[in-house]
C-alpha cells in the first residue's frame, strides 16, 4: 500500500480514523476523519499555517463546508447554505458585467474554482478580480465557520504542486479571519444569532422611516435580502448594519423571514477554447483534483 503524504501533527485531543478510497483514476488515497474538540475554524487555520495542500471538508448535520488549499493558500471556500446567493453576490459586487457568464452550475462539484480558473485563463478576470470574488465568498463562509464547534472534519491530502495564481495568501486569510472574529464578537454582544445572516428581514409596512440615514437600508428590508446583501450593496460598514438590525429587532419593527437559496439557472455561454487551451485547462483540472476524492455531497439546507 502506498504510504500517504506526510500528515501535519495533531494534538492528542483529536481522534483520527483513516479511510482508504480509490479515485476515478485508480489511485489509492487516504482520508482522515477527525473528531475535534476545537472550533472548526481552528482546524482550517491549522492547515493554512502548515502550508498544507488538499481539501478540508467540515460536516455538521446537513450542512457542509469545504476548502481547497494549495501550500496553505485558499483556492476554494464553499458552504452549502446559500451557496448560489453567495457566489452571485460576489460577482455582482466585483464584476457585475460578467454575471451572465459566471452563473452557478449543477453539473460540476467544484464550479466556483472552475469558473475563476477559466475566467482568468480567458482574460475575462484579472487575478486581482478573481481574488476579490474569492475574498467575498471566503468572508461569508468564515463567519459561519467561526461559530461552529462540534463537527466531523475530513482532511484529504493532495500531491499537487500547482498553485493557482488567484489564491488567497495565508496573510490575507489571517486578516479575513480576524475581521470575521471581530464581527462575530459584535453579533454576540448585540444578541444576534449568527444563523440570522441567512435570513431575510422585513420592515413593518406601517412605519415611515424615509429619512436619508435609513432610506437605502429600509428599502432593502423587503423580506428578500439578507445581512450580506445589505453590506454588499450599501456604503455602510458591516458593524453599522449590525447595530441597526439589532436596534430594529429590539424595537419590534422588523421581522426575520426564512430565505431560500437561488436556483441553479446556468445561462452562461458555452466555453469555446482553442484545442491547446482546452488541453491546458484539462491538465490543470487533473493536477487540482487527481489526488482529491470527494465526500458525498450533503443535502443543501
C-alpha positions in Angstrom: 0.0 0.0 0.0 1.2 3.4 -0.9 2.3 5.5 2.1 0.1 8.5 2.5 1.6 12.0 2.3 3.1 13.4 5.5 0.2 14.5 7.7 0.6 17.5 9.9 1.0 16.5 13.6 -2.3 16.6 15.5 -3.0 17.4 19.1 -3.8 14.5 21.5 -7.3 15.7 21.9 -8.2 14.6 18.4 -9.2 11.1 17.3 -8.1 10.2 13.7 -9.9 7.5 11.7 -8.3 6.5 8.4 -10.3 5.6 5.3 -8.8 4.3 2.1 -10.5 5.4 -1.1 -9.9 4.8 -4.8 -10.0 7.8 -7.1 -11.5 7.7 -10.5 -8.0 7.3 -11.9 -7.5 4.2 -9.8 -5.1 5.8 -7.4 -5.2 4.9 -3.7 -5.5 7.8 -1.4 -6.3 8.4 2.2 -9.0 10.4 4.0 -8.5 11.5 7.6 -11.7 11.9 9.6 -11.0 14.0 12.7 -13.5 14.4 15.6 -12.2 17.5 17.2 -12.9 19.3 20.5 -11.6 22.5 18.9 -13.6 25.1 16.9 -14.0 24.2 13.3 -12.2 27.3 12.2 -9.2 26.3 14.3 -8.9 23.2 12.1 -8.8 25.3 9.0 -6.2 27.6 10.5 -4.1 24.6 11.4 -3.7 23.5 7.7 -3.2 27.1 6.5 -0.3 27.5 8.9 1.1 24.1 8.0 1.2 25.2 4.3 -0.8 22.0 3.5 -2.2 21.0 0.1 -5.5 19.2 -0.1 -9.2 19.6 0.7 -10.7 20.2 4.2 -14.3 19.1 4.5 -16.3 20.0 7.6 -19.7 18.4 8.1 -22.3 19.4 10.7 -25.7 17.6 10.3 -27.0 18.5 6.8 -24.5 21.4 6.3 -21.1 21.1 4.6 -18.1 23.3 4.2 -15.1 22.6 2.0 -11.9 24.4 1.5 -9.2 23.7 -1.2 -5.7 24.6 0.0 -2.6 24.8 -2.1 0.6 25.2 0.0 -1.6 26.8 2.7 -3.3 29.2 0.3 -7.1 29.2 -0.1 -8.4 28.4 -3.6 -12.0 27.5 -2.7 -14.3 28.3 0.2 -17.7 26.8 0.0 -20.6 26.5 2.4 -23.8 24.6 1.3 -26.2 27.2 2.8 -26.9 30.0 0.3 -24.1 28.8 -2.0 -25.6 30.3 -5.1 -26.6 33.6 -3.5 -23.1 34.0 -2.1 -21.5 33.5 -5.5 -23.8 35.8 -7.4 -23.4 38.5 -4.7 -19.6 38.4 -5.1 -19.9 38.5 -8.9 -22.3 41.4 -8.7 -20.0 43.3 -6.3 -16.8 42.7 -8.2 -17.6 42.2 -11.9 -21.3 42.8 -12.5 -20.8 42.8 -16.3 -19.9 39.1 -16.0 -23.0 37.8 -14.2 -24.4 36.1 -17.3 -21.0 34.4 -17.9 -20.4 33.1 -14.4 -23.7 31.5 -13.3 -23.8 28.8 -10.6 -23.7 25.3 -12.1 -25.3 22.0 -11.2 -23.0 19.8 -13.5 -19.8 20.3 -11.6 -18.9 19.7 -8.0 -16.3 22.5 -7.7 -17.8 25.0 -10.1 -16.6 28.1 -8.2 -13.0 27.2 -8.7 -13.6 26.2 -12.3 -15.2 29.5 -13.0 -12.4 31.5 -11.6 -9.7 29.4 -13.3 -11.5 29.6 -16.7 -12.3 33.3 -16.4 -8.7 34.2 -15.6 -7.4 31.9 -18.3 -9.6 33.6 -20.9 -8.8 37.1 -19.7 -12.3 37.9 -18.5 -10.9 38.3 -15.0 -7.7 39.7 -13.7 -6.1 37.8 -10.8 -7.0 40.8 -8.6 -10.7 40.5 -9.6 -10.6 36.7 -9.0 -9.1 37.2 -5.6 -11.8 39.8 -4.8 -14.6 37.3 -5.6 -12.8 34.6 -3.6 -12.3 37.1 -0.7 -16.0 38.0 -0.6 -17.1 34.3 -0.6 -14.5 33.3 2.0 -15.5 36.1 4.4 -19.1 34.9 4.4 -18.1 31.2 4.8 -15.7 32.0 7.6 -18.4 34.0 9.5 -20.5 30.8 9.7 -17.5 28.6 10.4 -16.2 30.5 13.4 -19.5 29.9 15.1 -19.3 26.2 14.5 -17.9 23.9 17.2 -18.9 20.2 17.0 -18.4 18.8 13.6 -16.9 15.9 11.6 -13.7 17.0 9.8 -12.2 15.3 6.8 -8.8 16.1 5.5 -7.9 14.8 2.1 -4.2 15.4 1.3 -3.1 16.1 -2.3 0.3 15.7 -4.1 -0.4 18.6 -6.4 2.5 21.0 -6.7 0.4 23.6 -8.6 -0.8 26.8 -7.0 -3.4 28.8 -9.0 -2.4 32.5 -9.5 -5.5 33.9 -7.8 -5.4 32.1 -4.4 -5.6 33.9 -1.1 -2.3 34.0 0.7 -2.1 32.9 4.3 -1.6 36.6 5.3 -4.7 37.7 3.5 -6.6 34.8 5.0 -5.4 35.7 8.5 -6.7 39.3 8.1 -10.0 38.0 6.9 -10.2 35.6 9.9 -9.5 38.5 12.3 -12.2 40.7 10.7 -14.7 37.9 10.9 -13.9 37.2 14.5 -14.4 40.8 15.3 -17.8 40.9 13.5 -18.8 37.6 15.2 -17.9 39.1 18.6 -20.1 42.1 17.9 -23.0 39.9 16.9 -22.7 38.1 20.2 -22.6 41.3 22.2 -25.7 42.6 20.3 -27.6 39.4 20.9 -27.8 38.5 17.2 -27.8 34.8 16.3 -25.1 34.0 13.6 -27.7 31.9 11.7 -29.7 35.1 11.0 -27.2 36.2 8.3 -29.0 33.7 6.0 -32.5 35.1 6.8 -34.3 38.0 5.2 -35.6 41.0 7.2 -38.9 42.7 6.6 -39.8 46.1 7.8 -43.3 46.8 9.3 -45.0 48.4 6.3 -47.0 50.8 8.6 -43.8 52.6 9.6 -42.3 55.6 7.8 -38.5 55.5 8.0 -37.8 57.5 5.0 -35.0 59.7 6.5 -31.8 59.9 4.5 -29.9 58.0 7.1 -32.0 54.8 6.7 -33.6 55.2 3.3 -31.2 52.8 1.4 -31.3 50.2 4.1 -35.0 50.3 4.7 -35.6 49.9 1.0 -33.8 46.5 1.2 -35.8 45.4 4.3 -38.4 43.8 2.0 -38.2 40.2 3.0 -35.9 39.3 0.0 -32.5 40.3 1.2 -30.2 39.1 3.9 -27.4 40.7 6.0 -24.7 40.0 3.4 -26.9 41.7 0.7 -27.1 44.8 2.9 -23.4 45.1 3.4 -22.6 44.3 -0.2 -25.0 46.9 -1.7 -24.5 49.7 0.7 -21.6 52.0 1.5 -22.2 51.3 5.2 -19.9 49.2 7.4 -20.9 45.7 8.5 -20.7 46.9 12.1 -23.1 49.7 11.5 -25.6 47.5 9.7 -25.4 45.0 12.6 -26.2 47.7 15.1 -29.2 49.0 13.0 -30.6 45.5 12.7 -30.2 44.8 16.4 -32.0 48.1 17.2 -34.8 47.4 14.8 -35.3 43.9 16.2 -35.4 45.2 19.7 -38.0 47.8 18.7 -40.0 45.1 17.0 -40.2 47.0 13.7 -38.7 44.3 11.6 -39.2 40.5 11.4 -37.0 37.7 10.3 -38.1 35.6 7.4 -36.7 32.3 6.0 -34.8 32.9 2.8 -34.1 30.1 0.3 -31.1 29.8 -1.9 -31.3 30.8 -5.5 -32.0 28.1 -8.1 -29.2 27.0 -10.4 -30.1 28.7 -13.6 -27.0 28.3 -15.7 -27.5 30.5 -18.7 -23.8 31.2 -19.3 -22.4 30.9 -22.8 -20.6 27.7 -23.8 -16.8 27.8 -23.3 -15.1 28.0 -26.7 -11.4 27.4 -26.5 -8.7 26.5 -28.9 -7.5 22.9 -28.8 -4.3 23.9 -27.0 -6.2 26.0 -24.4 -8.7 23.1 -23.8 -5.8 20.7 -23.2 -4.0 23.1 -20.8 -7.2 23.6 -18.9 -7.9 19.9 -18.7 -4.3 19.3 -17.4 -4.8 21.9 -14.7 -8.0 20.3 -13.5 -6.2 16.9 -13.4 -3.5 18.5 -11.3 -6.0 20.1 -9.0 -8.2 17.0 -8.5 -6.3 13.8 -9.3 -5.4 13.2 -5.6 -8.6 14.5 -4.1 -11.7 12.3 -3.8 -15.0 13.7 -2.6 -17.1 13.1 0.5 -20.7 12.6 -0.9 -22.4 15.9 -1.2 -24.7 16.7 1.7 -28.3 17.8 1.3 -28.5 21.5 0.9 -30.1 23.4 3.7 
